Each structure stands twice: as C-alpha cells, then as structure tokens.
Amino acid sequence: MNLKPETLSKIDEVITHYPTKRSATLPLLHLIQEDVGFIPEAAIPWIATKLEIQPINVYEVVTFYPMFRQKPIGRRHIKVCRTLSCALVGGYKTCAAFEQEFNTHLGEVSPDGEVTVDFVECLASCGTAPVVLIDDDLHEKVDVSKAKQLSAQIRAEAAARK
C-alpha cells in the first residue's frame, strides 16, 4: 500500500484503541479512503494482514457499507437523496439534471474528471427535500433550477483552479 506517512501513523495509533484488532476494520477503511479517495483492491489483504484477520472479513465490510467506494470518483462527489420524501418532491428529476449537466451517469466519473453523481439513501433532511450532499455540504430544496445553479458553481470553481 502506498499511503502517506501520516496515514500510516494514524493507522498504527488507531489499532491500539481496540482490545481486539478486528474492531479497527472500519476506522482503517475510513483512513485509507480519506487518503486514496477509494478502497483499492490491494487494501483488503493489507488491512487483513495488519489486523490478523482473513481478507474476506475486510471485503465483507467494504461491500456491506455503501460509504466505501471501490473505484475512483470525480474530484467532487454529488449525492442526491432518493428516498420517499425527496422522490415525492422531485429528487429523481434533480438527479437527472446533475447527470445531464455533467454529461455523466450514476456512479461514473464525468468526462472532465470533475464529478461523480450518486443516488443515495436518506440524507436525513426530509423536511427540506429534495436534498443533495456535495462533498460535505448539504443543499436543501434542490429542484432542477437549483441543480443547474450548483452545477454552474462547480464548473466555475473548477475553471478557477486551472
């Protein structure tokens, strides 16, 4: 595994907080995803060796929890809530608007590498539906018009970085 020295240090420190090494599986996965951006295939046997467990025990955690990604995503991650409250007030249209704005499909990286759009389960803001989480920022009442505004803002920020 090619991880930053500070990540390796955090991993070694986190393991000491658990009486059973196996219990550190989730925190290690989070640290690796934070460093690399996703959980590379090589991370599974690496974590298993580090925690003295079988690789299948790590793999089952990675595949069970939807917050772990097994492939790279765009620089920005747009998550649109698809549960009932959001669906009833236009969440599906909002999601389709983001896909159209970035010429991409769910779970794929946009051609410019800037975004990945995902349809996710409840973002816990049903009263302000439809809701969208862009990276760590929650946006409420995101209709198609607001999705286009947010998309323009993302493109402008990307252009400013270049």
C-alpha atoms as one frame of an Amber mdcrd trajectory, in Angstrom:
protein
   0.000   0.000   0.000   1.237   3.428  -0.934  -0.174   5.593   1.853   1.008
   8.923   3.222   3.283   8.596   6.272   0.716  10.446   8.420  -1.979   7.939
   7.384   0.274   5.012   8.289   0.972   6.635  11.639  -2.768   7.171  12.292
  -3.469   3.546  11.357  -0.904   2.242  13.831  -2.275   4.539  16.526  -5.942
   3.673  15.885  -5.315  -0.061  16.222  -4.112   0.464  19.801  -7.549   1.786
  20.805  -9.222  -1.602  20.346  -8.824  -4.658  22.584  -9.448  -6.847  19.512
  -7.588  -5.737  16.379 -10.506  -6.787  14.134 -12.575  -3.968  15.643 -10.342
  -1.435  13.890 -11.537  -2.543  10.429 -13.967   0.356   9.889 -11.606   3.093
  11.098  -8.793   1.736   8.904 -11.055   1.657   5.866 -12.083   5.259   6.521
  -8.449   6.364   6.861  -7.437   4.640   3.634 -10.389   6.054   1.709  -9.610
   9.516   3.062  -6.010   9.177   1.849  -6.535   7.426  -1.506 -10.087   8.506
  -2.347 -11.444   4.954  -2.509 -10.625   1.459  -1.227  -8.172  -0.084  -3.696
  -8.260  -3.859  -4.102  -4.771  -4.115  -2.576  -6.038  -2.510   0.648  -8.154
  -5.524   1.558  -5.334  -8.069   2.095  -3.119  -5.295   3.513  -5.681  -4.455
   6.224  -6.321  -8.151   6.848  -2.628  -8.748   7.492  -2.394  -5.649   9.690
  -5.379  -6.778  11.804  -4.527 -10.502  11.730  -7.831 -11.488  10.113  -8.833
 -13.059   6.809  -9.201 -10.842   3.719 -12.845 -11.935   3.364 -13.527 -10.302
   6.741 -12.379  -6.948   5.357 -14.061  -7.462   1.972 -17.444  -8.130   3.592
 -17.229  -4.782   5.431 -16.219  -2.906   2.266 -19.087  -4.389   0.268 -21.697
  -4.046   3.037 -21.340  -0.321   3.730 -22.262   1.985   0.841 -19.955   4.768
   2.044 -16.932   2.768   0.928 -16.024   3.220  -2.710 -14.146   0.522  -4.592
 -13.190   2.692  -7.542 -12.062   6.287  -8.007 -14.634   9.060  -8.180 -14.551
  12.576  -9.577 -12.914  15.422  -7.721 -16.368  16.444  -6.421 -18.967  13.953
  -5.172 -22.629  14.828  -5.669 -25.014  12.631  -3.680 -28.728  13.047  -4.374
 -31.205  11.582  -1.882 -33.565   9.063  -3.442 -35.777   8.108  -0.512 -39.508
   8.772  -0.355 -39.639  12.387   0.835 -37.105  13.505  -1.753 -38.592  11.346
  -4.503 -42.064  12.827  -3.956 -40.858  16.390  -4.489 -38.571  15.821  -7.471
 -35.402  14.071  -6.330 -35.298  11.917  -9.466 -35.524  15.000 -11.687 -32.814
  16.683  -9.618 -30.541  13.687 -10.059 -31.192  13.572 -13.805 -30.364  17.290
 -14.021 -26.930  16.718 -12.442 -26.270  13.808 -14.798 -27.204  15.979 -17.787
 -25.223  18.999 -16.573 -22.032  16.941 -16.281 -22.678  14.558 -19.184 -22.337
  11.510 -16.934 -24.276   8.599 -15.500 -24.747   7.484 -11.913 -21.574   6.193
 -10.309 -19.349   7.252 -13.205 -16.747   9.983 -13.359 -17.730  12.871 -15.638
 -15.650  13.205 -18.832 -13.777  16.181 -17.340 -12.993  14.185 -14.181 -14.712
  16.790 -12.064 -17.730  14.962 -10.583 -19.366  11.685  -9.761 -23.133  11.727
  -9.230 -24.675   9.088  -6.973 -28.223   8.386  -5.891 -28.076   7.607  -2.172
 -30.313   6.623   0.675 -31.665   9.121   3.177 -29.585  12.216   3.888 -31.730
  12.946   6.976 -33.299  16.238   5.916 -36.746  15.094   4.766 -38.414  18.390
   5.652 -36.249  20.273   3.155 -36.418  17.774   0.307 -35.057  17.184  -2.198
 -31.612  17.309  -0.618 -28.176  16.952  -2.152 -24.831  16.432  -0.463 -21.926
  17.882  -2.444 -18.766  16.626  -0.807 -19.601  17.522   2.826 -22.040  20.376
   2.155 -25.792  19.749   2.415 -28.008  21.641  -0.022 -31.735  21.784   0.649
 -34.767  22.129  -1.627 -32.677  21.382  -4.711 -35.029  21.438  -7.687 -33.841
  21.258 -11.306 -33.174  25.008 -11.412 -31.057  24.923  -8.264 -29.234  21.804
  -9.547 -28.247  23.829 -12.626 -27.049  26.715 -10.424 -24.966  24.358  -8.274
 -23.546  22.730 -11.411 -22.523  26.129 -12.786 -20.861  26.932  -9.469 -18.909
  23.642  -9.551 -17.772  24.325 -13.124 -16.726  27.889 -12.204 -14.704  26.628
  -9.222 -13.039  24.015 -11.480 -12.165  26.677 -14.060 -10.692  28.920 -11.341
  -8.362  26.097 -10.243  -6.914  25.762 -13.752
